[in-house]
Amino acid sequence: MKLFRKDSLVHTHSPIPQIASPCFEKIKATTPHLETVYLMNVIPYFNSLSDVQKFVFVSRRCYSATKRLKMNPFYSKKEPSTKIRIESLRKEVKYFMGIETFLCDLEMVEKLKEYQMNKISCYAIYGKVIYTIPNLLEIAPKITEFSFYVDLDLQLPIKKMERLKTLRIDMNGNSEMMFFDEYMSGIFECLQVFQFFHQLVIECNGSEVKKVVTLIQKYPWQKATVIIKIFELHEEYISYVQSVKEKYLTFCCQSNDLKESLVHLIVPPLYDGPNSLSFNSEVLQQPMFLNISEKFYLKKMSCFGFLLFPLPKIDINLFKAISLEEITFSSTAFTETVSIILPISLKTLILKSCSNLLLANLDKICASCLVVDSCSTIQSLFLPSSLTYLEIRSTPIKTLLNLETIGLASLSLVRCETLETITVPKTLTALSVYWCDSLTKILKIEQSKLNNADFFHCTQLGELILPPSVHSLYSTFCPKDFITNKTKLSLLSSKMFY
């Protein structure tokens, strides 16, 4: 059973033509030599078909290259106006005369005229089909990609889709319907004989996984891979997912209810969205974990769950996981201090309800965002110099060692009851302080570039001189006269409350 894909997940319907199209040549400004420009590299920078039309006049070679594009590059699936979408698609059929695969949704196919349909060799149908259009039977032999919701009343000409390469099926919660097995078996039998078929993607709920996999296992799938995207994956289904050993099967966890689990689960990580992993904190002990973090392209990682028994002292080294940009540790409580070495590539770090985590190289990473929430053992932090956003909540923080020297733009402090003094940097533009009753001094705030300030229930806060750049100021349940120069803030537009 495969749980991962090595490469970055790319939208399978990407209209950018991945082919070596012909090129045109132009003379560089700095040299008499000719520069080769491939159309496939230029088109992604155009916003519309009209841009291409203008660009074509630059070179006849470029016009020739448009005839070699294999897929229409400007399918306007996000355009809300049906009229504009139809017009755009008709222009693409006319203008890109070499199109082999036409990317569109079924509604657009319904609007194409017969002579336009005859010009198209293959169709990649975007979006999940919920009804049958009159000319679906006509284009069925030309369809290479197709998606639909399972509905026993939906009659689809799957048998005629001889060129089909990819099929996506959304179970839509209908796996318990009568004749479901016969309906799906008929589809799977057709896929076994299609010459070009190579990928089946099924979306289902956790409760449907066993039934779906049982049906799939009846067929060999020698030339194809099967990807099962699981929604609402509960703990009771994990053991079954682990027991499936077929090499052609890949499981992806799209959403789950495991993130606050107190049950001891030692399970392989499962995909929880594009390029991200979500797993129980016990996985951190497993030797395979570091291999996963280094070998696979991951942008986000989420670790959750409690460890309720003593563990041998372990150190977790993520330094080589260079693709990681966001890490979340949620409800990760160790019985003894555990050192975690973070990747330098990290942009966002979120710590929520954690204890005994030692972030050995926090000041060395390139993070721009740090959130610390309800972490009972964190009393001081040496912050990354690249940090622009810092939020600390319900944590017994006593000192922020280098806060004054970093380029922080936004600072939020909520229920930091042990914090008495902070020195803010000159770059600070937004400050929020709530329920910090021990805070008495905010030093050098008058030297900052502060625009927005919000104070709530800071009963011990001493006198402050705010910079003239402040234009938004709120104060509630704070000492009445703690802002000594409020009358001199000429840009102030908000009201103050006491």
C-alpha positions in Angstrom: 0.0 0.0 0.0 1.5 3.4 -1.0 0.7 6.3 1.2 2.8 9.0 -0.4 3.7 10.6 -3.7 7.3 11.8 -4.1 6.6 14.9 -6.2 4.6 18.0 -5.4 0.9 17.5 -6.0 -0.1 19.5 -9.1 -3.7 20.1 -10.2 -4.4 17.4 -12.6 -6.5 19.7 -14.8 -3.8 22.3 -15.2 -4.4 23.7 -18.6 -0.7 24.7 -19.1 0.5 22.6 -22.0 3.4 20.5 -20.9 4.8 19.8 -24.4 7.9 21.0 -26.3 6.1 23.3 -28.7 7.8 25.1 -31.6 9.6 28.3 -30.9 10.1 31.7 -32.4 13.3 33.7 -32.4 14.1 37.3 -31.5 17.3 39.3 -31.3 18.5 40.1 -27.8 19.0 43.8 -27.0 22.5 43.2 -25.7 23.8 40.8 -28.3 23.3 40.1 -32.0 22.6 36.4 -31.2 19.1 35.0 -31.5 17.2 34.0 -28.4 14.9 31.0 -28.5 11.5 31.5 -26.8 9.1 28.6 -26.4 5.4 29.4 -26.6 4.6 26.9 -23.8 6.8 29.1 -21.5 5.2 32.3 -22.6 1.5 31.5 -22.4 1.3 31.1 -18.6 2.0 34.8 -18.3 -1.0 35.9 -20.5 -4.3 36.7 -18.9 -6.5 36.0 -21.8 -6.8 34.9 -25.4 -6.7 38.5 -26.6 -3.2 38.8 -25.2 -2.1 35.9 -27.3 -3.7 37.4 -30.4 -1.7 40.6 -29.9 1.5 38.7 -29.2 1.1 36.6 -32.4 1.6 39.6 -34.6 5.1 39.9 -33.3 6.3 36.9 -35.1 4.9 34.5 -37.7 6.8 31.7 -36.0 4.8 32.4 -32.9 1.6 32.1 -34.9 2.8 28.8 -36.2 3.5 27.6 -32.7 -0.1 28.2 -31.6 -1.1 25.5 -33.9 1.0 23.0 -32.0 -0.6 23.5 -28.6 -2.2 20.3 -27.5 -4.6 21.6 -24.8 -6.6 24.8 -24.7 -4.7 27.1 -22.3 -7.4 29.6 -21.3 -10.3 27.5 -20.1 -12.2 30.0 -18.0 -13.8 27.7 -15.5 -13.8 30.5 -12.8 -15.6 33.0 -15.0 -19.1 33.4 -13.5 -20.8 34.4 -16.8 -21.8 31.4 -18.9 -22.0 33.6 -22.0 -18.4 34.7 -21.6 -17.2 31.2 -20.9 -18.9 29.8 -24.0 -17.5 32.6 -26.2 -14.0 32.1 -24.8 -14.1 28.3 -25.5 -15.4 28.8 -29.0 -12.5 31.2 -29.7 -10.0 28.6 -28.4 -11.4 26.0 -30.7 -11.1 28.3 -33.6 -7.7 29.9 -32.7 -5.7 27.0 -31.4 -6.2 24.8 -34.4 -3.8 22.0 -33.2 -5.7 21.3 -30.0 -5.9 17.5 -29.3 -7.4 17.6 -25.8 -10.1 20.1 -25.0 -10.5 21.0 -21.3 -14.0 22.1 -20.4 -17.0 21.3 -18.3 -20.1 19.4 -19.5 -22.2 22.5 -19.6 -19.8 24.0 -22.2 -19.8 20.9 -24.3 -23.6 21.2 -24.4 -23.2 24.7 -26.0 -20.7 23.7 -28.7 -22.0 23.3 -32.2 -21.6 20.1 -34.2 -18.9 21.5 -36.5 -16.9 22.7 -33.5 -17.2 19.3 -31.7 -16.0 17.6 -34.9 -12.7 19.6 -34.7 -11.8 18.2 -31.2 -10.0 14.9 -30.9 -10.3 14.4 -27.1 -12.2 15.9 -24.1 -10.9 16.3 -20.6 -14.1 17.0 -18.7 -13.7 19.3 -15.7 -16.0 19.1 -12.7 -18.2 16.3 -11.4 -21.1 15.3 -13.6 -24.5 15.3 -11.9 -26.7 14.9 -15.0 -26.5 13.5 -18.5 -26.4 16.0 -21.5 -27.9 14.9 -24.9 -24.5 14.9 -26.7 -22.6 13.1 -24.0 -23.1 9.8 -25.9 -21.7 11.4 -29.0 -18.4 12.6 -27.4 -18.0 9.6 -25.1 -15.4 7.9 -27.4 -13.3 11.1 -27.2 -13.3 11.6 -23.4 -9.9 11.1 -21.7 -10.7 12.5 -18.2 -14.1 12.2 -16.5 -15.6 12.8 -13.0 -19.0 12.1 -11.6 -21.1 11.7 -8.5 -22.5 8.2 -7.8 -26.2 8.2 -8.5 -27.9 5.0 -9.7 -30.3 7.2 -11.8 -27.3 8.7 -13.6 -26.9 6.8 -16.8 -23.3 7.2 -18.1 -21.8 5.8 -21.3 -18.7 4.5 -19.6 -18.4 1.5 -21.9 -17.9 3.9 -24.9 -15.1 5.9 -23.2 -12.4 3.9 -24.9 -9.8 6.6 -24.6 -10.4 7.2 -20.9 -7.1 7.8 -19.0 -8.4 9.1 -15.6 -11.7 8.5 -13.9 -12.8 10.3 -10.7 -15.7 9.0 -8.7 -17.4 10.7 -5.7 -19.4 8.2 -3.7 -21.6 11.0 -2.5 -22.7 8.9 0.5 -24.6 6.5 -1.8 -22.7 3.3 -1.1 -25.6 1.8 0.9 -28.0 2.1 -2.0 -29.5 -1.0 -3.6 -27.7 -2.4 -6.6 -24.6 -0.3 -5.6 -22.2 -3.3 -6.0 -23.6 -4.1 -9.4 -23.4 -0.5 -10.5 -19.7 -0.1 -9.5 -18.7 -3.6 -10.7 -20.0 -2.7 -14.2 -17.8 0.4 -14.2 -14.7 -1.4 -12.9 -15.0 -4.2 -15.5 -15.0 -1.6 -18.3 -11.8 0.0 -16.9 -9.9 -3.3 -17.1 -10.1 -3.4 -20.9 -9.4 0.3 -21.7 -6.0 0.5 -23.4 -5.0 3.9 -22.1 -6.6 3.9 -18.6 -4.0 4.5 -15.8 -5.7 6.2 -12.8 -8.8 5.8 -10.7 -9.6 8.3 -8.0 -12.4 7.6 -5.5 -13.7 10.0 -2.9 -15.6 8.4 0.0 -16.3 8.7 3.7 -14.4 6.6 6.3 -17.5 4.5 6.8 -17.5 3.5 3.1 -13.8 2.6 2.8 -14.1 -1.1 3.5 -17.0 -1.6 1.1 -15.2 0.3 -1.7 -11.9 -1.5 -1.2 -13.6 -4.9 -1.2 -15.0 -4.1 -4.6 -11.7 -2.8 -5.9 -9.8 -5.9 -4.7 -11.9 -8.1 -7.1 -10.0 -6.7 -10.1 -6.3 -6.9 -10.9 -5.5 -3.2 -11.8 -2.3 -4.2 -13.5 -1.8 -1.0 -15.5 -3.6 1.5 -13.2 -3.2 3.0 -9.8 -6.1 3.6 -7.5 -6.2 6.6 -5.2 -8.8 6.6 -2.4 -9.5 10.1 -0.8 -11.0 9.5 2.6 -13.3 12.1 4.3 -14.3 11.9 8.0 -11.6 9.4 8.9 -12.4 8.2 12.4 -10.1 6.2 14.6 -12.2 3.0 14.1 -11.3 2.9 10.4 -7.6 3.4 10.8 -6.8 -0.3 11.5 -8.5 -1.4 8.4 -6.7 1.2 6.2 -3.4 -0.1 7.7 -4.3 -3.7 6.9 -4.7 -3.1 3.1 -1.4 -4.1 1.4 -2.2 -3.8 -2.3 0.7 -1.9 -4.0 -1.6 -0.2 -6.5 -3.6 1.5 -3.7 -2.9 4.9 -2.3 -4.9 6.3 0.6 -5.2 10.1 1.1 -6.8 11.5 4.2 -8.8 14.6 3.2 -10.3 15.3 6.6 -10.3 13.5 9.9 -11.5 13.5 13.5 -8.2 12.4 15.0 -6.6 15.7 15.9 -7.6 15.7 19.6 -7.2 12.0 20.0 -6.3 10.5 23.4 -6.1 7.0 22.0 -2.7 5.5 21.5 -2.4 5.3 17.7 0.9 4.4 16.1 -0.1 4.9 12.5 1.6 6.0 9.3 0.9 9.6 8.5 -1.9 10.2 6.1 -2.3 13.1 3.6 -4.6 15.8 5.0 -4.8 18.1 2.1 -2.3 19.2 -0.6 1.3 18.5 0.4 0.6 18.2 4.1 0.7 15.5 6.8 -1.4 15.0 9.9 -0.5 12.4 12.4 -0.5 11.4 16.1 2.5 12.5 18.1 3.5 8.9 18.9 4.6 8.7 15.3 7.5 11.0 16.2 9.1 8.0 17.9 9.1 5.9 14.8 12.3 5.5 12.8 10.4 5.9 9.6 9.2 9.4 10.5 12.4 11.2 9.7 12.7 9.3 6.4 9.2 10.5 5.4 9.9 14.1 6.3 13.1 14.1 4.2 12.1 12.1 1.2 8.7 13.5 0.4 7.6 16.9 -0.8 5.7 18.3 2.2 4.7 21.9 2.8 2.6 21.5 5.9 2.9 19.2 8.9 0.5 18.8 11.8 1.3 16.8 14.9 -1.5 16.2 17.4 -2.4 14.0 20.4 -1.0 13.4 23.9 1.7 11.0 25.1 0.4 9.7 28.4 3.2 7.4 29.4 7.0 7.9 30.1 9.2 7.8 27.1 13.0 7.4 26.6 14.7 10.7 25.9 14.4 11.4 22.2 15.5 14.3 19.9 13.6 15.0 16.7 15.7 16.4 13.9 13.7 18.0 11.0 16.6 20.0 9.7 16.7 18.2 6.4 13.0 18.5 5.7 13.7 21.5 3.5 10.3 21.6 1.8 8.4 22.2 5.1 7.0 25.7 5.3 4.4 25.3 8.1 4.4 23.1 11.2 1.7 22.8 13.9 2.2 21.0 17.2 -1.3 20.7 18.8 -1.9 19.0 22.2 1.6 17.5 22.1 2.7 17.0 25.7 5.9 15.0 26.5 6.6 13.7 30.0 10.3 14.9 29.6 11.9 17.7 27.6 12.3 16.8 23.9 14.5 18.8 21.6 13.1 19.6 18.2 15.4 20.9 15.4 13.4 22.8 12.9 14.1 23.2 9.2 15.5 26.6 8.2 12.9 26.8 5.4 10.0 27.1 7.9 7.7 30.1 7.5 5.0 29.4 10.1 5.2 27.7 13.4 2.1 27.1 15.6 2.4 25.6 19.1 -0.9 24.9 20.8 -1.4 23.2 24.2 2.1 21.8 24.2 4.6 21.1 27.0 8.3 20.1 27.3 9.2 21.1 23.8 12.7 22.6 23.4 13.0 24.4 20.0 16.8 24.2 19.8 17.3 26.4 16.7 14.2 28.7 16.8 16.3 31.8 16.4 18.0 30.4 13.3 14.9 29.6 11.1 13.4 32.0 8.6 9.9 32.0 10.0 7.7 35.1 9.6 4.8 33.9 11.8 4.9 32.3 15.3 1.9 31.4 17.4 2.2 30.1 21.0 -1.1 29.1 22.7 -1.5 27.5 26.1 2.1 26.1 26.3 2.6 25.6 30.0 6.4 25.1 30.0 7.5 28.1 27.8 8.8 30.9 29.9 11.2 32.7 27.5 11.8 32.8 23.8 14.7 33.9 21.6 12.9 34.9 18.4 13.9 34.5 14.7 15.1 37.8 13.3 12.8 37.3 10.3 9.6 37.3 12.4 6.9 39.8 11.4 3.9 38.3 13.3 4.0 37.1 16.9 1.0 35.9 18.9 1.2 34.5 22.5 -1.8 33.3 24.4 -2.4 31.8 27.9 1.3 31.0 28.3 3.5 31.8 31.4 6.0 33.8 29.3 8.3 36.0 31.4 10.6 37.5 28.8 11.0 37.8 25.1 14.8 38.0 24.9 15.4 39.7 21.6 12.0 41.3 20.8 13.6 44.8 20.5 16.1 43.7 17.8 13.8 41.9 15.3 11.7 43.4 12.5 8.4 42.5 14.0 5.3 44.3 12.5 2.4 42.8 14.6 2.4 41.6 18.2 -0.6 40.1 20.1 -0.5 39.2 23.8 -3.5 37.5 25.4 -3.6 36.3 29.0 0.2 36.4 29.5 -0.3 36.8 33.3 3.4 36.5 34.2 4.7 39.0 31.7 5.8 42.3 33.4 7.9 44.2 30.9 8.4 44.2 27.1 10.6 46.3 24.8 9.0 46.7 21.4 11.0 47.1 18.1 10.9 50.3 16.0 9.2 48.3 13.2 6.0 47.5 15.2 2.8 48.7 13.5 0.1 46.8 15.3 -0.2 45.9 19.0 -2.9 44.0 20.9 -2.7 43.4 24.6 -5.6 41.6 26.4 -5.9 40.4 30.0 -2.2 41.0 30.9 -2.7 42.2 34.4 0.9 41.9 35.4 2.2 44.0 32.5 3.4 47.3 33.8 5.8 48.7 31.1 5.9 48.7 27.3 9.3 50.3 26.6 10.3 52.3 23.5 6.8 52.2 22.2 7.1 55.9 21.4 9.9 55.1 18.9 7.9 52.6 17.0 5.8 53.0 13.8 2.7 52.0 15.6 -0.6 52.5 13.7 -3.1 50.3 15.6 -3.2 49.8 19.4 -5.7 47.8 21.4 -5.6 47.4 25.2 -8.1 45.4 27.2 -8.1 44.6 30.9 -4.5 45.6 31.5 -5.1 47.0 35.0 -1.4 47.6 36.1 -0.2 49.2 32.9 1.9 52.3 33.5 2.1 55.5 31.6 2.7 55.3 27.8 3.7 57.8 25.2 2.4 56.6 21.9 4.0 57.7 18.6 2.2 60.2 16.4 1.6 57.6 13.7 -1.2 56.0 15.7 -4.6 56.3 14.0 -6.5 53.5 15.7 -6.6 53.2 19.5 -8.9 51.2 21.8 -8.6 50.9 25.6 -11.0 49.1 27.8 -10.7 48.3 31.6 -7.2 50.0 31.7 -5.9 52.8 33.9 -7.7 56.0 32.8 -4.7 58.2 32.1 -2.1 55.7 31.2 -1.7 57.2 27.7 -0.2 60.6 28.4 -0.2 62.1 25.0 -3.6 61.1 23.6 -4.6 64.7 22.9 -1.6 65.0 20.6 -2.4 62.1 18.4 -3.6 64.1 15.4 -4.3 61.0 13.2 -6.5 59.3 15.7 -9.9 58.4 14.3 -11.2 55.7 16.7 -12.9 56.3 20.0 -11.4 55.3 23.4 -13.3 53.5 26.1 -12.5 53.1 29.7 
